[in-house]
Each structure stands twice: as structure tokens, then as C-alpha cells.
């Protein structure tokens, strides 16, 4: 778990200063159940719940359903929807 956290911080996926809510896993699970396809390519594998307004800048919106979008990391069309669109090609953005 610590290695994943370090990797996420290095890739800009999470901020060291903000801790995820204990409710996040449940909110994430329910979001994927309600939105089981990538919003861009309609892929159904390697799904991620992306925050439209980034968690590290808006931690108060972490659990807000209107701030969430389902994106995939499956490279089904030669791109990673989560990285390419959700993070403009760079997880640090």
C-alpha cells in the first residue's frame, strides 16, 4: 500500500497534504456501479473514478457525485482516457 501511495504522489495522482476520506472506497464503488463505462470510449475495463476538479486542489469535493467521472486506463483506442483527457496527458496536471 505504501508503494502505491508513493507512486501516486510521484505521478501527481494524490497530494501528500490531503488524506482520502474513509468513505472514498464506498463512493468510488457506487459511482462505478452507476457509471460502469468510460465516459469517452465506453470501455468497461480498468475503470478509474476521476475528479473533475482535482482532489489535491478541492479536497472538499472528494465525495461530491457531480465532481466525478468514469474514465478508463485500458488503452482500447491507443490512448489512456484517464491520463490523456482527465489529466491532459500528465498526471501532474
Backbone atoms as SQL, in Angstrom:
CREATE TABLE atoms (id INTEGER PRIMARY KEY, chain TEXT, resi INTEGER, resn TEXT, atom TEXT, x REAL, y REAL, z REAL);
INSERT INTO atoms VALUES
  (1, 'A', 1, 'UNK', 'N', 0.824, -1.196, 0.000),
  (2, 'A', 1, 'UNK', 'CA', 0.000, 0.000, 0.000),
  (3, 'A', 1, 'UNK', 'C', 0.868, 1.259, 0.000),
  (4, 'A', 2, 'UNK', 'N', 1.942, 1.240, 0.771),
  (5, 'A', 2, 'UNK', 'CA', 2.805, 2.423, 0.843),
  (6, 'A', 2, 'UNK', 'C', 3.490, 2.675, -0.499),
  (7, 'A', 3, 'UNK', 'N', 3.833, 1.609, -1.213),
  (8, 'A', 3, 'UNK', 'CA', 4.474, 1.781, -2.521),
  (9, 'A', 3, 'UNK', 'C', 3.487, 2.410, -3.498),
  (10, 'A', 4, 'UNK', 'N', 2.226, 1.977, -3.477),
  (11, 'A', 4, 'UNK', 'CA', 1.218, 2.581, -4.342),
  (12, 'A', 4, 'UNK', 'C', 1.042, 4.060, -4.004),
  (13, 'A', 5, 'UNK', 'N', 1.015, 4.406, -2.722),
  (14, 'A', 5, 'UNK', 'CA', 0.858, 5.804, -2.305),
  (15, 'A', 5, 'UNK', 'C', 2.029, 6.641, -2.816),
  (16, 'A', 6, 'UNK', 'N', 3.246, 6.127, -2.674),
  (17, 'A', 6, 'UNK', 'CA', 4.433, 6.847, -3.154),
  (18, 'A', 6, 'UNK', 'C', 4.366, 7.021, -4.661),
  (19, 'A', 7, 'UNK', 'N', 3.990, 5.950, -5.378),
  (20, 'A', 7, 'UNK', 'CA', 3.866, 6.021, -6.835),
  (21, 'A', 7, 'UNK', 'C', 2.818, 7.057, -7.235),
  (22, 'A', 8, 'UNK', 'N', 1.673, 7.057, -6.554),
  (23, 'A', 8, 'UNK', 'CA', 0.620, 8.030, -6.859),
  (24, 'A', 8, 'UNK', 'C', 1.104, 9.459, -6.646),
  (25, 'A', 9, 'UNK', 'N', 1.826, 9.691, -5.565),
  (26, 'A', 9, 'UNK', 'CA', 2.332, 11.037, -5.287),
  (27, 'A', 9, 'UNK', 'C', 3.318, 11.458, -6.367),
  (28, 'A', 10, 'UNK', 'N', 4.216, 10.562, -6.750),
  (29, 'A', 10, 'UNK', 'CA', 5.206, 10.870, -7.794),
  (30, 'A', 10, 'UNK', 'C', 4.515, 11.195, -9.111),
  (31, 'A', 11, 'UNK', 'N', 3.463, 10.455, -9.447),
  (32, 'A', 11, 'UNK', 'CA', 2.737, 10.670, -10.695),
  (33, 'A', 11, 'UNK', 'C', 1.735, 11.816, -10.596),
  (34, 'A', 12, 'UNK', 'N', 1.648, 12.425, -9.441),
  (35, 'A', 12, 'UNK', 'CA', 0.737, 13.548, -9.277),
  (36, 'A', 12, 'UNK', 'C', -0.708, 13.145, -9.065),
  (37, 'A', 13, 'UNK', 'N', -0.969, 11.890, -8.756),
  (38, 'A', 13, 'UNK', 'CA', -2.343, 11.415, -8.566),
  (39, 'A', 13, 'UNK', 'C', -2.904, 11.798, -7.202),
  (40, 'A', 14, 'UNK', 'N', -2.067, 12.054, -6.250),
  (41, 'A', 14, 'UNK', 'CA', -2.540, 12.405, -4.912),
  (42, 'A', 14, 'UNK', 'C', -1.552, 13.369, -4.288),
  (43, 'A', 15, 'UNK', 'N', -2.038, 14.128, -3.367),
  (44, 'A', 15, 'UNK', 'CA', -1.183, 15.079, -2.675),
  (45, 'A', 15, 'UNK', 'C', -0.815, 14.529, -1.312),
  (46, 'A', 16, 'UNK', 'N', 0.398, 14.772, -0.888),
  (47, 'A', 16, 'UNK', 'CA', 0.841, 14.327, 0.420),
  (48, 'A', 16, 'UNK', 'C', 0.018, 15.018, 1.514),
  (49, 'A', 17, 'UNK', 'N', -0.412, 16.245, 1.272),
  (50, 'A', 17, 'UNK', 'CA', -1.107, 17.034, 2.276),
  (51, 'A', 17, 'UNK', 'C', -2.555, 16.655, 2.537),
  (52, 'A', 18, 'UNK', 'N', -3.192, 15.898, 1.652),
  (53, 'A', 18, 'UNK', 'CA', -4.606, 15.576, 1.812),
  (54, 'A', 18, 'UNK', 'C', -4.791, 14.068, 1.937),
  (55, 'A', 19, 'UNK', 'N', -5.489, 13.670, 2.973),
  (56, 'A', 19, 'UNK', 'CA', -5.773, 12.261, 3.188),
  (57, 'A', 19, 'UNK', 'C', -7.163, 11.945, 2.652),
  (58, 'A', 20, 'UNK', 'N', -7.288, 10.828, 1.983),
  (59, 'A', 20, 'UNK', 'CA', -8.581, 10.403, 1.455),
  (60, 'A', 20, 'UNK', 'C', -9.559, 10.131, 2.593),
  (61, 'A', 21, 'UNK', 'N', -10.808, 10.443, 2.338),
  (62, 'A', 21, 'UNK', 'CA', -11.875, 10.157, 3.287),
  (63, 'A', 21, 'UNK', 'C', -12.037, 8.646, 3.428),
  (64, 'A', 22, 'UNK', 'N', -12.425, 8.206, 4.601),
  (65, 'A', 22, 'UNK', 'CA', -12.691, 6.779, 4.791),
  (66, 'A', 22, 'UNK', 'C', -13.906, 6.341, 3.970),
  (67, 'A', 23, 'UNK', 'N', -14.712, 7.294, 3.516),
  (68, 'A', 23, 'UNK', 'CA', -15.890, 6.997, 2.691),
  (69, 'A', 23, 'UNK', 'C', -15.547, 6.850, 1.214),
  (70, 'A', 24, 'UNK', 'N', -14.332, 7.256, 0.809),
  (71, 'A', 24, 'UNK', 'CA', -13.959, 7.246, -0.606),
  (72, 'A', 24, 'UNK', 'C', -14.136, 5.877, -1.260),
  (73, 'A', 25, 'UNK', 'N', -13.659, 4.770, -0.675),
  (74, 'A', 25, 'UNK', 'CA', -13.836, 3.472, -1.353),
  (75, 'A', 25, 'UNK', 'C', -15.304, 3.143, -1.652),
  (76, 'A', 26, 'UNK', 'N', -16.195, 3.485, -0.733),
  (77, 'A', 26, 'UNK', 'CA', -17.624, 3.223, -0.942),
  (78, 'A', 26, 'UNK', 'C', -18.192, 4.132, -2.026),
  (79, 'A', 27, 'UNK', 'N', -17.844, 5.414, -1.980),
  (80, 'A', 27, 'UNK', 'CA', -18.320, 6.359, -3.003),
  (81, 'A', 27, 'UNK', 'C', -17.813, 5.931, -4.379),
  (82, 'A', 28, 'UNK', 'N', -16.535, 5.548, -4.459),
  (83, 'A', 28, 'UNK', 'CA', -15.933, 5.097, -5.716),
  (84, 'A', 28, 'UNK', 'C', -16.676, 3.867, -6.250),
  (85, 'A', 29, 'UNK', 'N', -16.908, 2.896, -5.387),
  (86, 'A', 29, 'UNK', 'CA', -17.594, 1.660, -5.787),
  (87, 'A', 29, 'UNK', 'C', -18.998, 1.973, -6.322),
  (88, 'A', 30, 'UNK', 'N', -19.749, 2.802, -5.600),
  (89, 'A', 30, 'UNK', 'CA', -21.113, 3.142, -6.037),
  (90, 'A', 30, 'UNK', 'C', -21.104, 3.929, -7.348),
  (91, 'A', 31, 'UNK', 'N', -20.110, 4.796, -7.516),
  (92, 'A', 31, 'UNK', 'CA', -20.025, 5.563, -8.769),
  (93, 'A', 31, 'UNK', 'C', -19.814, 4.616, -9.953),
  (94, 'A', 32, 'UNK', 'N', -18.910, 3.662, -9.807),
  (95, 'A', 32, 'UNK', 'CA', -18.648, 2.719, -10.909),
  (96, 'A', 32, 'UNK', 'C', -19.860, 1.824, -11.152),
  (97, 'A', 33, 'UNK', 'N', -20.586, 1.465, -10.108),
  (98, 'A', 33, 'UNK', 'CA', -21.803, 0.664, -10.290),
  (99, 'A', 33, 'UNK', 'C', -22.842, 1.443, -11.102),
  (100, 'A', 34, 'UNK', 'N', -22.957, 2.741, -10.845),
  (101, 'A', 34, 'UNK', 'CA', -23.924, 3.579, -11.560),
  (102, 'A', 34, 'UNK', 'C', -23.420, 4.019, -12.927),
  (103, 'A', 35, 'UNK', 'N', -22.108, 4.074, -13.107),
  (104, 'A', 35, 'UNK', 'CA', -21.478, 4.547, -14.347),
  (105, 'A', 35, 'UNK', 'C', -20.392, 3.546, -14.755),
  (106, 'A', 36, 'UNK', 'N', -20.797, 2.354, -15.231),
  (107, 'A', 36, 'UNK', 'CA', -19.847, 1.262, -15.459),
  (108, 'A', 36, 'UNK', 'C', -19.064, 1.302, -16.772),
  (109, 'A', 37, 'UNK', 'N', -19.099, 2.442, -17.464),
  (110, 'A', 37, 'UNK', 'CA', -18.361, 2.569, -18.722),
  (111, 'A', 37, 'UNK', 'C', -17.584, 3.876, -18.734),
  (112, 'A', 38, 'UNK', 'N', -16.466, 3.851, -19.442),
  (113, 'A', 38, 'UNK', 'CA', -15.682, 5.067, -19.630),
  (114, 'A', 38, 'UNK', 'C', -16.546, 6.091, -20.371),
  (115, 'A', 39, 'UNK', 'N', -16.555, 7.303, -19.877),
  (116, 'A', 39, 'UNK', 'CA', -17.361, 8.366, -20.494),
  (117, 'A', 39, 'UNK', 'C', -16.869, 8.736, -21.895),
  (118, 'A', 40, 'UNK', 'N', -15.630, 8.394, -22.218),
  (119, 'A', 40, 'UNK', 'CA', -15.082, 8.755, -23.525),
  (120, 'A', 40, 'UNK', 'C', -15.208, 7.647, -24.552),
  (121, 'A', 41, 'UNK', 'N', -14.712, 6.461, -24.210),
  (122, 'A', 41, 'UNK', 'CA', -14.671, 5.395, -25.217),
  (123, 'A', 41, 'UNK', 'C', -15.675, 4.275, -24.951),
  (124, 'A', 42, 'UNK', 'N', -16.403, 4.381, -23.837),
  (125, 'A', 42, 'UNK', 'CA', -17.363, 3.378, -23.415),
  (126, 'A', 42, 'UNK', 'C', -16.723, 2.042, -23.066),
  (127, 'A', 43, 'UNK', 'N', -15.410, 2.062, -22.805),
  (128, 'A', 43, 'UNK', 'CA', -14.726, 0.855, -22.354),
  (129, 'A', 43, 'UNK', 'C', -15.223, 0.440, -20.980),
  (130, 'A', 44, 'UNK', 'N', -15.078, -0.859, -20.690),
  (131, 'A', 44, 'UNK', 'CA', -15.578, -1.378, -19.423),
  (132, 'A', 44, 'UNK', 'C', -14.492, -2.015, -18.576),
  (133, 'A', 45, 'UNK', 'N', -13.230, -1.837, -18.939),
  (134, 'A', 45, 'UNK', 'CA', -12.152, -2.418, -18.146),
  (135, 'A', 45, 'UNK', 'C', -11.191, -1.340, -17.662),
  (136, 'A', 46, 'UNK', 'N', -10.512, -1.639, -16.583),
  (137, 'A', 46, 'UNK', 'CA', -9.536, -0.740, -15.959),
  (138, 'A', 46, 'UNK', 'C', -10.131, 0.647, -15.707),
  (139, 'A', 47, 'UNK', 'N', -11.311, 0.655, -15.089),
  (140, 'A', 47, 'UNK', 'CA', -12.017, 1.916, -14.851),
  (141, 'A', 47, 'UNK', 'C', -11.453, 2.662, -13.648),
  (142, 'A', 48, 'UNK', 'N', -11.406, 3.971, -13.768),
  (143, 'A', 48, 'UNK', 'CA', -10.988, 4.862, -12.698),
  (144, 'A', 48, 'UNK', 'C', -12.079, 5.903, -12.490),
  (145, 'A', 49, 'UNK', 'N', -12.234, 6.332, -11.259),
  (146, 'A', 49, 'UNK', 'CA', -13.148, 7.434, -10.962),
  (147, 'A', 49, 'UNK', 'C', -12.279, 8.679, -10.872),
  (148, 'A', 50, 'UNK', 'N', -12.496, 9.584, -11.809),
  (149, 'A', 50, 'UNK', 'CA', -11.687, 10.792, -11.922),
  (150, 'A', 50, 'UNK', 'C', -12.441, 11.974, -11.320),
  (151, 'A', 51, 'UNK', 'N', -11.714, 12.816, -10.578),
  (152, 'A', 51, 'UNK', 'CA', -12.295, 14.048, -10.043),
  (153, 'A', 51, 'UNK', 'C', -12.161, 15.145, -11.097),
  (154, 'A', 52, 'UNK', 'N', -13.261, 15.742, -11.484),
  (155, 'A', 52, 'UNK', 'CA', -13.249, 16.813, -12.481),
  (156, 'A', 52, 'UNK', 'C', -12.451, 18.001, -11.950),
  (157, 'A', 53, 'UNK', 'N', -12.772, 18.426, -10.736),
  (158, 'A', 53, 'UNK', 'CA', -11.939, 19.416, -10.037),
  (159, 'A', 53, 'UNK', 'C', -11.009, 18.591, -9.156),
  (160, 'A', 54, 'UNK', 'N', -9.695, 18.700, -9.344),
  (161, 'A', 54, 'UNK', 'CA', -8.743, 17.797, -8.696),
  (162, 'A', 54, 'UNK', 'C', -8.849, 17.751, -7.169),
  (163, 'A', 55, 'UNK', 'N', -8.697, 16.544, -6.657),
  (164, 'A', 55, 'UNK', 'CA', -8.745, 16.302, -5.223),
  (165, 'A', 55, 'UNK', 'C', -7.701, 17.124, -4.475),
  (166, 'A', 56, 'UNK', 'N', -6.496, 17.218, -5.017),
  (167, 'A', 56, 'UNK', 'CA', -5.440, 17.937, -4.292),
  (168, 'A', 56, 'UNK', 'C', -5.707, 19.440, -4.199),
  (169, 'A', 57, 'UNK', 'N', -6.547, 19.971, -5.074),
  (170, 'A', 57, 'UNK', 'CA', -6.901, 21.399, -5.017),
  (171, 'A', 57, 'UNK', 'C', -8.258, 21.629, -4.364),
  (172, 'A', 58, 'UNK', 'N', -9.137, 20.637, -4.450),
  (173, 'A', 58, 'UNK', 'CA', -10.501, 20.769, -3.917),
  (174, 'A', 58, 'UNK', 'C', -10.870, 19.524, -3.102),
  (175, 'A', 59, 'UNK', 'N', -10.180, 19.292, -1.990),
  (176, 'A', 59, 'UNK', 'CA', -10.480, 18.087, -1.201),
  (177, 'A', 59, 'UNK', 'C', -11.919, 18.048, -0.684),
  (178, 'A', 60, 'UNK', 'N', -12.552, 19.212, -0.578),
  (179, 'A', 60, 'UNK', 'CA', -13.938, 19.268, -0.107),
  (180, 'A', 60, 'UNK', 'C', -14.908, 18.656, -1.121),
  (181, 'A', 61, 'UNK', 'N', -14.472, 18.464, -2.371),
  (182, 'A', 61, 'UNK', 'CA', -15.323, 17.878, -3.416),
  (183, 'A', 61, 'UNK', 'C', -15.026, 16.397, -3.650),
  (184, 'A', 62, 'UNK', 'N', -14.212, 15.818, -2.800),
  (185, 'A', 62, 'UNK', 'CA', -13.797, 14.429, -2.989),
  (186, 'A', 62, 'UNK', 'C', -14.978, 13.474, -3.138),
  (187, 'A', 63, 'UNK', 'N', -16.014, 13.651, -2.357),
  (188, 'A', 63, 'UNK', 'CA', -17.147, 12.722, -2.348),
  (189, 'A', 63, 'UNK', 'C', -18.369, 13.237, -3.103),
  (190, 'A', 64, 'UNK', 'N', -18.244, 14.394, -3.726),
  (191, 'A', 64, 'UNK', 'CA', -19.358, 15.033, -4.441),
  (192, 'A', 64, 'UNK', 'C', -19.613, 14.320, -5.777),
  (193, 'A', 65, 'UNK', 'N', -20.766, 13.671, -5.938),
  (194, 'A', 65, 'UNK', 'CA', -21.047, 12.918, -7.166),
  (195, 'A', 65, 'UNK', 'C', -20.936, 13.744, -8.449),
  (196, 'A', 66, 'UNK', 'N', -21.273, 15.019, -8.402),
  (197, 'A', 66, 'UNK', 'CA', -21.201, 15.842, -9.617),
  (198, 'A', 66, 'UNK', 'C', -19.772, 16.197, -10.002),
  (199, 'A', 67, 'UNK', 'N', -18.802, 15.863, -9.146),
  (200, 'A', 67, 'UNK', 'CA', -17.398, 16.126, -9.440),
  (201, 'A', 67, 'UNK', 'C', -16.673, 14.861, -9.904),
  (202, 'A', 68, 'UNK', 'N', -17.413, 13.801, -10.154),
  (203, 'A', 68, 'UNK', 'CA', -16.810, 12.521, -10.530),
  (204, 'A', 68, 'UNK', 'C', -17.180, 12.133, -11.960),
  (205, 'A', 69, 'UNK', 'N', -16.230, 11.495, -12.626),
  (206, 'A', 69, 'UNK', 'CA', -16.457, 10.981, -13.974),
  (207, 'A', 69, 'UNK', 'C', -15.694, 9.663, -14.102),
  (208, 'A', 70, 'UNK', 'N', -16.289, 8.709, -14.795),
  (209, 'A', 70, 'UNK', 'CA', -15.638, 7.421, -15.020),
  (210, 'A', 70, 'UNK', 'C', -14.784, 7.507, -16.279),
  (211, 'A', 71, 'UNK', 'N', -13.506, 7.194, -16.140),
  (212, 'A', 71, 'UNK', 'CA', -12.571, 7.142, -17.262),
  (213, 'A', 71, 'UNK', 'C', -11.780, 5.842, -17.159),
  (214, 'A', 72, 'UNK', 'N', -11.301, 5.330, -18.286),
  (215, 'A', 72, 'UNK', 'CA', -10.562, 4.067, -18.250),
  (216, 'A', 72, 'UNK', 'C', -9.068, 4.279, -18.475),
  (217, 'A', 73, 'UNK', 'N', -8.331, 3.223, -18.142),
  (218, 'A', 73, 'UNK', 'CA', -6.895, 3.188, -18.394),
  (219, 'A', 73, 'UNK', 'C', -6.564, 1.974, -19.253),
  (220, 'A', 74, 'UNK', 'N', -7.474, 1.624, -20.155),
  (221, 'A', 74, 'UNK', 'CA', -7.330, 0.375, -20.909),
  (222, 'A', 74, 'UNK', 'C', -6.572, 0.502, -22.222),
  (223, 'A', 75, 'UNK', 'N', -6.341, 1.712, -22.701),
  (224, 'A', 75, 'UNK', 'CA', -5.664, 1.936, -23.983),
  (225, 'A', 75, 'UNK', 'C', -6.409, 1.255, -25.126),
  (226, 'A', 76, 'UNK', 'N', -7.730, 1.130, -25.017),
  (227, 'A', 76, 'UNK', 'CA', -8.507, 0.407, -26.030),
  (228, 'A', 76, 'UNK', 'C', -8.447, 1.045, -27.410),
  (229, 'A', 77, 'UNK', 'N', -8.236, 2.340, -27.498),
  (230, 'A', 77, 'UNK', 'CA', -8.110, 3.011, -28.789),
  (231, 'A', 77, 'UNK', 'C', -6.712, 3.620, -28.948),
  (232, 'A', 78, 'UNK', 'N', -5.768, 3.036, -28.243),
  (233, 'A', 78, 'UNK', 'CA', -4.394, 3.515, -28.335),
  (234, 'A', 78, 'UNK', 'C', -4.071, 4.673, -27.404),
  (235, 'A', 79, 'UNK', 'N', -5.057, 5.100, -26.613),
  (236, 'A', 79, 'UNK', 'CA', -4.803, 6.156, -25.630),
  (237, 'A', 79, 'UNK', 'C', -5.356, 5.717, -24.278),
  (238, 'A', 80, 'UNK', 'N', -4.832, 6.312, -23.244),
  (239, 'A', 80, 'UNK', 'CA', -5.345, 6.103, -21.897),
  (240, 'A', 80, 'UNK', 'C', -6.283, 7.268, -21.622),
  (241, 'A', 81, 'UNK', 'N', -7.589, 7.015, -21.640),
  (242, 'A', 81, 'UNK', 'CA', -8.573, 8.089, -21.472),
  (243, 'A', 81, 'UNK', 'C', -8.340, 8.863, -20.174),
  (244, 'A', 82, 'UNK', 'N', -8.054, 8.158, -19.100),
  (245, 'A', 82, 'UNK', 'CA', -7.851, 8.814, -17.802),
  (246, 'A', 82, 'UNK', 'C', -6.669, 9.777, -17.860),
  (247, 'A', 83, 'UNK', 'N', -5.547, 9.324, -18.368),
  (248, 'A', 83, 'UNK', 'CA', -4.363, 10.187, -18.432),
  (249, 'A', 83, 'UNK', 'C', -4.501, 11.254, -19.508),
  (250, 'A', 84, 'UNK', 'N', -4.906, 10.857, -20.710),
  (251, 'A', 84, 'UNK', 'CA', -4.931, 11.772, -21.845),
  (252, 'A', 84, 'UNK', 'C', -5.952, 12.894, -21.689),
  (253, 'A', 85, 'UNK', 'N', -7.162, 12.554, -21.297),
  (254, 'A', 85, 'UNK', 'CA', -8.209, 13.571, -21.187),
  (255, 'A', 85, 'UNK', 'C', -8.341, 14.076, -19.752),
  (256, 'A', 86, 'UNK', 'N', -8.413, 13.162, -18.799),
  (257, 'A', 86, 'UNK', 'CA', -8.585, 13.561, -17.414),
  (258, 'A', 86, 'UNK', 'C', -7.431, 14.371, -16.856),
  (259, 'A', 87, 'UNK', 'N', -6.218, 14.067, -17.316),
  (260, 'A', 87, 'UNK', 'CA', -5.028, 14.749, -16.794),
  (261, 'A', 87, 'UNK', 'C', -4.234, 15.456, -17.892),
  (262, 'A', 88, 'UNK', 'N', -4.863, 15.665, -19.030),
  (263, 'A', 88, 'UNK', 'CA', -4.215, 16.368, -20.156),
  (264, 'A', 88, 'UNK', 'C', -2.855, 15.782, -20.506),
  (265, 'A', 89, 'UNK', 'N', -2.763, 14.446, -20.429),
  (266, 'A', 89, 'UNK', 'CA', -1.537, 13.757, -20.813),
  (267, 'A', 89, 'UNK', 'C', -0.495, 13.629, -19.728),
  (268, 'A', 90, 'UNK', 'N', -0.736, 14.206, -18.551),
  (269, 'A', 90, 'UNK', 'CA', 0.260, 14.201, -17.485),
  (270, 'A', 90, 'UNK', 'C', -0.467, 14.177, -16.147),
  (271, 'A', 91, 'UNK', 'N', -0.213, 13.153, -15.321),
  (272, 'A', 91, 'UNK', 'CA', -0.909, 13.048, -14.047),
  (273, 'A', 91, 'UNK', 'C', -0.634, 14.233, -13.114),
  (274, 'A', 92, 'UNK', 'N', 0.387, 15.013, -13.398),
  (275, 'A', 92, 'UNK', 'CA', 0.702, 16.170, -12.551),
  (276, 'A', 92, 'UNK', 'C', -0.155, 17.384, -12.896),
  (277, 'A', 93, 'UNK', 'N', -0.921, 17.307, -13.996),
  (278, 'A', 93, 'UNK', 'CA', -1.786, 18.426, -14.414),
  (279, 'A', 93, 'UNK', 'C', -3.171, 18.255, -13.841);
